Amino acid sequence: MESSVHRTAGLQAVISVVVGMLGYVAQGEAVAKSALYGGVAALMGTLLLLWRMQRSKRKTLLGAPKHLWLFYRSGLERFLVVGTLLALGMGMFKLVPLAVLIGFVAGQLAWIIAPLQRERRSN
């Protein structure tokens, strides 16, 4: 069964490619690569969440404090991974910073769009 997070990840991949193509048409290859990288950074955060969700399904007998700790840990991991990816892209890889951020924000918009698509289908 496909979860809403799975749908969001798929939508993030599509949005990342579209934003990359728009960046290529508007500004060229450097902007396209940068925007695509930002979208992939957003997607990596979602994939990390999916991985944690799959692992937590096997730990159903844990107490509430342990589940809360895993929730906080997952959030911190996602924050650090995405922050590191963005910093690497803009720093070490010398990508266009604004395009990286635009790609990231566009990828994150999938978290808003995916639930709206589901509501529209159910009506």
CNS distance restraints for C-alpha pairs under 8 A (distance, minus, plus):
assign (resid   2 and name CA) (resid   6 and name CA) 5.98 0.50 0.50
assign (resid   2 and name CA) (resid   7 and name CA) 7.13 0.50 0.50
assign (resid   3 and name CA) (resid   7 and name CA) 6.57 0.50 0.50
assign (resid   4 and name CA) (resid   8 and name CA) 6.11 0.50 0.50
assign (resid   4 and name CA) (resid 114 and name CA) 7.34 0.50 0.50
assign (resid   4 and name CA) (resid 115 and name CA) 7.33 0.50 0.50
assign (resid   5 and name CA) (resid   9 and name CA) 6.14 0.50 0.50
assign (resid   5 and name CA) (resid  46 and name CA) 7.31 0.50 0.50
assign (resid   5 and name CA) (resid  50 and name CA) 6.87 0.50 0.50
assign (resid   6 and name CA) (resid  10 and name CA) 6.33 0.50 0.50
assign (resid   6 and name CA) (resid  50 and name CA) 7.48 0.50 0.50
assign (resid   7 and name CA) (resid  11 and name CA) 6.13 0.50 0.50
assign (resid   7 and name CA) (resid 114 and name CA) 6.60 0.50 0.50
assign (resid   8 and name CA) (resid  12 and name CA) 6.01 0.50 0.50
assign (resid   8 and name CA) (resid  46 and name CA) 7.88 0.50 0.50
assign (resid   8 and name CA) (resid 110 and name CA) 5.69 0.50 0.50
assign (resid   8 and name CA) (resid 111 and name CA) 5.97 0.50 0.50
assign (resid   8 and name CA) (resid 114 and name CA) 5.59 0.50 0.50
assign (resid   9 and name CA) (resid  13 and name CA) 6.32 0.50 0.50
assign (resid   9 and name CA) (resid  43 and name CA) 6.17 0.50 0.50
assign (resid   9 and name CA) (resid  46 and name CA) 6.18 0.50 0.50
assign (resid   9 and name CA) (resid  47 and name CA) 7.01 0.50 0.50
assign (resid   9 and name CA) (resid 110 and name CA) 7.83 0.50 0.50
assign (resid  10 and name CA) (resid  14 and name CA) 6.44 0.50 0.50
assign (resid  11 and name CA) (resid  15 and name CA) 6.04 0.50 0.50
assign (resid  11 and name CA) (resid 110 and name CA) 5.92 0.50 0.50
assign (resid  11 and name CA) (resid 114 and name CA) 7.12 0.50 0.50
assign (resid  12 and name CA) (resid  16 and name CA) 5.96 0.50 0.50
assign (resid  12 and name CA) (resid  39 and name CA) 7.00 0.50 0.50
assign (resid  12 and name CA) (resid  42 and name CA) 7.50 0.50 0.50
assign (resid  12 and name CA) (resid  43 and name CA) 6.04 0.50 0.50
assign (resid  12 and name CA) (resid 107 and name CA) 4.92 0.50 0.50
assign (resid  12 and name CA) (resid 108 and name CA) 7.23 0.50 0.50
assign (resid  12 and name CA) (resid 110 and name CA) 5.55 0.50 0.50
assign (resid  13 and name CA) (resid  17 and name CA) 6.40 0.50 0.50
assign (resid  13 and name CA) (resid  39 and name CA) 7.35 0.50 0.50
assign (resid  13 and name CA) (resid  40 and name CA) 7.38 0.50 0.50
assign (resid  13 and name CA) (resid  43 and name CA) 6.84 0.50 0.50
assign (resid  13 and name CA) (resid 107 and name CA) 7.65 0.50 0.50
assign (resid  14 and name CA) (resid  18 and name CA) 6.26 0.50 0.50
assign (resid  15 and name CA) (resid  19 and name CA) 6.01 0.50 0.50
assign (resid  15 and name CA) (resid  39 and name CA) 7.51 0.50 0.50
assign (resid  15 and name CA) (resid 106 and name CA) 6.79 0.50 0.50
assign (resid  15 and name CA) (resid 107 and name CA) 6.11 0.50 0.50
assign (resid  15 and name CA) (resid 110 and name CA) 7.64 0.50 0.50
assign (resid  16 and name CA) (resid  20 and name CA) 6.05 0.50 0.50
assign (resid  16 and name CA) (resid  35 and name CA) 7.32 0.50 0.50
assign (resid  16 and name CA) (resid  36 and name CA) 5.41 0.50 0.50
assign (resid  16 and name CA) (resid  38 and name CA) 7.83 0.50 0.50
assign (resid  16 and name CA) (resid  39 and name CA) 4.64 0.50 0.50
assign (resid  16 and name CA) (resid  40 and name CA) 6.82 0.50 0.50
assign (resid  16 and name CA) (resid 103 and name CA) 6.44 0.50 0.50
assign (resid  16 and name CA) (resid 106 and name CA) 7.23 0.50 0.50
assign (resid  16 and name CA) (resid 107 and name CA) 6.05 0.50 0.50
assign (resid  17 and name CA) (resid  21 and name CA) 6.18 0.50 0.50
assign (resid  17 and name CA) (resid  36 and name CA) 6.37 0.50 0.50
assign (resid  17 and name CA) (resid  39 and name CA) 8.00 0.50 0.50
assign (resid  18 and name CA) (resid  22 and name CA) 6.15 0.50 0.50
assign (resid  19 and name CA) (resid  23 and name CA) 6.01 0.50 0.50
assign (resid  19 and name CA) (resid  32 and name CA) 7.53 0.50 0.50
assign (resid  19 and name CA) (resid  35 and name CA) 6.43 0.50 0.50
assign (resid  19 and name CA) (resid  36 and name CA) 6.84 0.50 0.50
assign (resid  19 and name CA) (resid 103 and name CA) 6.44 0.50 0.50
assign (resid  19 and name CA) (resid 106 and name CA) 7.48 0.50 0.50
assign (resid  20 and name CA) (resid  24 and name CA) 6.20 0.50 0.50
assign (resid  20 and name CA) (resid  31 and name CA) 7.62 0.50 0.50
assign (resid  20 and name CA) (resid  32 and name CA) 4.39 0.50 0.50
assign (resid  20 and name CA) (resid  33 and name CA) 6.56 0.50 0.50
assign (resid  20 and name CA) (resid  34 and name CA) 7.78 0.50 0.50
assign (resid  20 and name CA) (resid  35 and name CA) 5.33 0.50 0.50
assign (resid  20 and name CA) (resid  36 and name CA) 4.86 0.50 0.50
assign (resid  20 and name CA) (resid 103 and name CA) 7.56 0.50 0.50
assign (resid  21 and name CA) (resid  25 and name CA) 6.25 0.50 0.50
assign (resid  21 and name CA) (resid  32 and name CA) 6.29 0.50 0.50
assign (resid  22 and name CA) (resid  26 and name CA) 6.01 0.50 0.50
assign (resid  22 and name CA) (resid  32 and name CA) 7.31 0.50 0.50
assign (resid  23 and name CA) (resid  27 and name CA) 5.65 0.50 0.50
assign (resid  23 and name CA) (resid  28 and name CA) 6.47 0.50 0.50
assign (resid  23 and name CA) (resid  29 and name CA) 7.64 0.50 0.50
assign (resid  23 and name CA) (resid  31 and name CA) 5.46 0.50 0.50
assign (resid  23 and name CA) (resid  32 and name CA) 4.48 0.50 0.50
assign (resid  23 and name CA) (resid  35 and name CA) 6.81 0.50 0.50
assign (resid  23 and name CA) (resid  99 and name CA) 7.88 0.50 0.50
assign (resid  24 and name CA) (resid  28 and name CA) 4.20 0.50 0.50
assign (resid  24 and name CA) (resid  29 and name CA) 5.27 0.50 0.50
assign (resid  24 and name CA) (resid  30 and name CA) 7.74 0.50 0.50
assign (resid  24 and name CA) (resid  31 and name CA) 6.36 0.50 0.50
assign (resid  24 and name CA) (resid  32 and name CA) 4.61 0.50 0.50
assign (resid  27 and name CA) (resid  31 and name CA) 5.98 0.50 0.50
assign (resid  27 and name CA) (resid  32 and name CA) 7.56 0.50 0.50
assign (resid  28 and name CA) (resid  32 and name CA) 6.29 0.50 0.50
assign (resid  29 and name CA) (resid  33 and name CA) 6.10 0.50 0.50
assign (resid  30 and name CA) (resid  34 and name CA) 6.19 0.50 0.50
assign (resid  30 and name CA) (resid  95 and name CA) 7.14 0.50 0.50
assign (resid  30 and name CA) (resid  96 and name CA) 7.00 0.50 0.50
assign (resid  31 and name CA) (resid  35 and name CA) 6.02 0.50 0.50
assign (resid  31 and name CA) (resid  95 and name CA) 7.78 0.50 0.50
assign (resid  31 and name CA) (resid  96 and name CA) 6.19 0.50 0.50
assign (resid  31 and name CA) (resid  99 and name CA) 5.79 0.50 0.50
assign (resid  32 and name CA) (resid  36 and name CA) 6.06 0.50 0.50
assign (resid  32 and name CA) (resid  99 and name CA) 7.71 0.50 0.50
assign (resid  33 and name CA) (resid  37 and name CA) 6.04 0.50 0.50
assign (resid  33 and name CA) (resid  95 and name CA) 7.65 0.50 0.50
assign (resid  34 and name CA) (resid  38 and name CA) 6.32 0.50 0.50
assign (resid  34 and name CA) (resid  89 and name CA) 7.70 0.50 0.50
assign (resid  34 and name CA) (resid  95 and name CA) 5.30 0.50 0.50
assign (resid  34 and name CA) (resid  96 and name CA) 5.67 0.50 0.50
assign (resid  34 and name CA) (resid  97 and name CA) 7.45 0.50 0.50
assign (resid  34 and name CA) (resid  99 and name CA) 5.40 0.50 0.50
assign (resid  34 and name CA) (resid 100 and name CA) 4.81 0.50 0.50
assign (resid  34 and name CA) (resid 103 and name CA) 7.42 0.50 0.50
assign (resid  35 and name CA) (resid  39 and name CA) 6.34 0.50 0.50
assign (resid  35 and name CA) (resid  99 and name CA) 4.74 0.50 0.50
assign (resid  35 and name CA) (resid 100 and name CA) 4.68 0.50 0.50
assign (resid  35 and name CA) (resid 101 and name CA) 7.27 0.50 0.50
assign (resid  35 and name CA) (resid 102 and name CA) 6.30 0.50 0.50
assign (resid  35 and name CA) (resid 103 and name CA) 4.16 0.50 0.50
assign (resid  35 and name CA) (resid 104 and name CA) 7.31 0.50 0.50
assign (resid  36 and name CA) (resid  40 and name CA) 6.18 0.50 0.50
assign (resid  36 and name CA) (resid 100 and name CA) 7.37 0.50 0.50
assign (resid  36 and name CA) (resid 103 and name CA) 5.98 0.50 0.50
assign (resid  37 and name CA) (resid  41 and name CA) 6.22 0.50 0.50
assign (resid  37 and name CA) (resid  89 and name CA) 7.31 0.50 0.50
assign (resid  37 and name CA) (resid 100 and name CA) 6.25 0.50 0.50
assign (resid  37 and name CA) (resid 103 and name CA) 7.01 0.50 0.50
assign (resid  37 and name CA) (resid 104 and name CA) 7.84 0.50 0.50
assign (resid  38 and name CA) (resid  42 and name CA) 6.49 0.50 0.50
assign (resid  38 and name CA) (resid  86 and name CA) 7.00 0.50 0.50
assign (resid  38 and name CA) (resid  99 and name CA) 7.45 0.50 0.50
assign (resid  38 and name CA) (resid 100 and name CA) 4.34 0.50 0.50
assign (resid  38 and name CA) (resid 101 and name CA) 5.96 0.50 0.50
assign (resid  38 and name CA) (resid 102 and name CA) 7.04 0.50 0.50
assign (resid  38 and name CA) (resid 103 and name CA) 4.35 0.50 0.50
assign (resid  38 and name CA) (resid 104 and name CA) 4.13 0.50 0.50
assign (resid  38 and name CA) (resid 105 and name CA) 7.80 0.50 0.50
assign (resid  38 and name CA) (resid 107 and name CA) 7.65 0.50 0.50
assign (resid  39 and name CA) (resid  43 and name CA) 6.23 0.50 0.50
assign (resid  39 and name CA) (resid 100 and name CA) 7.66 0.50 0.50
assign (resid  39 and name CA) (resid 103 and name CA) 4.58 0.50 0.50
assign (resid  39 and name CA) (resid 104 and name CA) 4.60 0.50 0.50
assign (resid  39 and name CA) (resid 105 and name CA) 7.59 0.50 0.50
assign (resid  39 and name CA) (resid 106 and name CA) 6.86 0.50 0.50
assign (resid  39 and name CA) (resid 107 and name CA) 4.90 0.50 0.50
assign (resid  39 and name CA) (resid 108 and name CA) 7.95 0.50 0.50
assign (resid  40 and name CA) (resid  44 and name CA) 6.05 0.50 0.50
assign (resid  40 and name CA) (resid 104 and name CA) 7.48 0.50 0.50
assign (resid  40 and name CA) (resid 107 and name CA) 7.76 0.50 0.50
assign (resid  41 and name CA) (resid  45 and name CA) 6.61 0.50 0.50
assign (resid  41 and name CA) (resid  82 and name CA) 5.78 0.50 0.50
assign (resid  41 and name CA) (resid  85 and name CA) 6.13 0.50 0.50
assign (resid  41 and name CA) (resid  86 and name CA) 6.81 0.50 0.50
assign (resid  41 and name CA) (resid 104 and name CA) 6.48 0.50 0.50
assign (resid  42 and name CA) (resid  46 and name CA) 6.63 0.50 0.50
assign (resid  42 and name CA) (resid  82 and name CA) 6.91 0.50 0.50
assign (resid  42 and name CA) (resid 104 and name CA) 5.41 0.50 0.50
assign (resid  42 and name CA) (resid 105 and name CA) 7.80 0.50 0.50
assign (resid  42 and name CA) (resid 107 and name CA) 5.54 0.50 0.50
assign (resid  42 and name CA) (resid 108 and name CA) 6.05 0.50 0.50
assign (resid  43 and name CA) (resid  47 and name CA) 6.13 0.50 0.50
assign (resid  43 and name CA) (resid 107 and name CA) 6.91 0.50 0.50
assign (resid  44 and name CA) (resid  48 and name CA) 6.06 0.50 0.50
assign (resid  44 and name CA) (resid  81 and name CA) 7.98 0.50 0.50
assign (resid  44 and name CA) (resid  82 and name CA) 7.15 0.50 0.50
assign (resid  45 and name CA) (resid  49 and name CA) 6.33 0.50 0.50
assign (resid  45 and name CA) (resid  78 and name CA) 5.32 0.50 0.50
assign (resid  45 and name CA) (resid  79 and name CA) 7.74 0.50 0.50
assign (resid  45 and name CA) (resid  81 and name CA) 7.11 0.50 0.50
assign (resid  45 and name CA) (resid  82 and name CA) 6.03 0.50 0.50
assign (resid  46 and name CA) (resid  50 and name CA) 6.27 0.50 0.50
assign (resid  47 and name CA) (resid  51 and name CA) 6.14 0.50 0.50
assign (resid  48 and name CA) (resid  52 and name CA) 6.23 0.50 0.50
assign (resid  48 and name CA) (resid  78 and name CA) 6.64 0.50 0.50
assign (resid  49 and name CA) (resid  53 and name CA) 6.12 0.50 0.50
assign (resid  49 and name CA) (resid  74 and name CA) 7.07 0.50 0.50
assign (resid  49 and name CA) (resid  78 and name CA) 7.32 0.50 0.50
assign (resid  50 and name CA) (resid  54 and name CA) 6.23 0.50 0.50
assign (resid  51 and name CA) (resid  55 and name CA) 6.31 0.50 0.50
assign (resid  52 and name CA) (resid  56 and name CA) 6.08 0.50 0.50
assign (resid  52 and name CA) (resid  74 and name CA) 6.87 0.50 0.50
assign (resid  53 and name CA) (resid  57 and name CA) 6.45 0.50 0.50
assign (resid  54 and name CA) (resid  58 and name CA) 7.40 0.50 0.50
assign (resid  55 and name CA) (resid  59 and name CA) 7.19 0.50 0.50
assign (resid  56 and name CA) (resid  60 and name CA) 7.00 0.50 0.50
assign (resid  62 and name CA) (resid  66 and name CA) 6.15 0.50 0.50
assign (resid  62 and name CA) (resid  67 and name CA) 6.63 0.50 0.50
assign (resid  63 and name CA) (resid  67 and name CA) 6.41 0.50 0.50
assign (resid  64 and name CA) (resid  68 and name CA) 6.10 0.50 0.50
assign (resid  65 and name CA) (resid  69 and name CA) 6.18 0.50 0.50
assign (resid  66 and name CA) (resid  70 and name CA) 6.26 0.50 0.50
assign (resid  67 and name CA) (resid  71 and name CA) 6.16 0.50 0.50
assign (resid  68 and name CA) (resid  72 and name CA) 6.29 0.50 0.50
assign (resid  69 and name CA) (resid  73 and name CA) 6.03 0.50 0.50
assign (resid  70 and name CA) (resid  74 and name CA) 5.99 0.50 0.50
assign (resid  71 and name CA) (resid  75 and name CA) 6.35 0.50 0.50
assign (resid  72 and name CA) (resid  76 and name CA) 6.20 0.50 0.50
assign (resid  73 and name CA) (resid  77 and name CA) 6.04 0.50 0.50
assign (resid  74 and name CA) (resid  78 and name CA) 6.16 0.50 0.50
assign (resid  75 and name CA) (resid  79 and name CA) 6.17 0.50 0.50
assign (resid  76 and name CA) (resid  80 and name CA) 6.14 0.50 0.50
assign (resid  77 and name CA) (resid  81 and name CA) 6.02 0.50 0.50
assign (resid  78 and name CA) (resid  82 and name CA) 5.99 0.50 0.50
assign (resid  79 and name CA) (resid  83 and name CA) 5.88 0.50 0.50
assign (resid  80 and name CA) (resid  84 and name CA) 5.89 0.50 0.50
assign (resid  81 and name CA) (resid  85 and name CA) 6.13 0.50 0.50
assign (resid  82 and name CA) (resid  86 and name CA) 6.14 0.50 0.50
assign (resid  83 and name CA) (resid  87 and name CA) 6.08 0.50 0.50
assign (resid  84 and name CA) (resid  88 and name CA) 6.01 0.50 0.50
assign (resid  85 and name CA) (resid  89 and name CA) 6.09 0.50 0.50
assign (resid  86 and name CA) (resid  90 and name CA) 6.22 0.50 0.50
assign (resid  86 and name CA) (resid 100 and name CA) 7.43 0.50 0.50
assign (resid  87 and name CA) (resid  91 and name CA) 5.64 0.50 0.50
assign (resid  87 and name CA) (resid  92 and name CA) 7.68 0.50 0.50
assign (resid  88 and name CA) (resid  92 and name CA) 5.03 0.50 0.50
assign (resid  88 and name CA) (resid  93 and name CA) 6.10 0.50 0.50
assign (resid  89 and name CA) (resid  93 and name CA) 4.92 0.50 0.50
assign (resid  89 and name CA) (resid  94 and name CA) 6.30 0.50 0.50
assign (resid  89 and name CA) (resid  95 and name CA) 5.62 0.50 0.50
assign (resid  89 and name CA) (resid  97 and name CA) 7.90 0.50 0.50
assign (resid  89 and name CA) (resid 100 and name CA) 7.45 0.50 0.50
assign (resid  90 and name CA) (resid  94 and name CA) 5.18 0.50 0.50
assign (resid  90 and name CA) (resid  95 and name CA) 5.06 0.50 0.50
assign (resid  90 and name CA) (resid  96 and name CA) 6.59 0.50 0.50
assign (resid  90 and name CA) (resid  97 and name CA) 5.32 0.50 0.50
assign (resid  90 and name CA) (resid 100 and name CA) 7.35 0.50 0.50
assign (resid  91 and name CA) (resid  95 and name CA) 7.45 0.50 0.50
assign (resid  95 and name CA) (resid  99 and name CA) 7.97 0.50 0.50
assign (resid  95 and name CA) (resid 100 and name CA) 7.07 0.50 0.50
assign (resid  96 and name CA) (resid 100 and name CA) 6.21 0.50 0.50
assign (resid  97 and name CA) (resid 101 and name CA) 6.29 0.50 0.50
assign (resid  98 and name CA) (resid 102 and name CA) 6.09 0.50 0.50
assign (resid  99 and name CA) (resid 103 and name CA) 6.07 0.50 0.50
assign (resid 100 and name CA) (resid 104 and name CA) 6.17 0.50 0.50
assign (resid 101 and name CA) (resid 105 and name CA) 6.03 0.50 0.50
assign (resid 102 and name CA) (resid 106 and name CA) 6.01 0.50 0.50
assign (resid 103 and name CA) (resid 107 and name CA) 6.12 0.50 0.50
assign (resid 104 and name CA) (resid 108 and name CA) 6.20 0.50 0.50
assign (resid 105 and name CA) (resid 109 and name CA) 6.23 0.50 0.50
assign (resid 106 and name CA) (resid 110 and name CA) 7.22 0.50 0.50
assign (resid 108 and name CA) (resid 112 and name CA) 7.75 0.50 0.50
assign (resid 109 and name CA) (resid 113 and name CA) 6.26 0.50 0.50
assign (resid 110 and name CA) (resid 114 and name CA) 5.64 0.50 0.50
assign (resid 111 and name CA) (resid 115 and name CA) 7.19 0.50 0.50
assign (resid 112 and name CA) (resid 116 and name CA) 6.81 0.50 0.50
assign (resid 113 and name CA) (resid 117 and name CA) 6.30 0.50 0.50
assign (resid 114 and name CA) (resid 118 and name CA) 6.54 0.50 0.50
assign (resid 115 and name CA) (resid 119 and name CA) 6.36 0.50 0.50
assign (resid 116 and name CA) (resid 120 and name CA) 6.22 0.50 0.50
assign (resid 117 and name CA) (resid 121 and name CA) 6.28 0.50 0.50
assign (resid 118 and name CA) (resid 122 and name CA) 6.38 0.50 0.50
assign (resid 119 and name CA) (resid 123 and name CA) 6.48 0.50 0.50
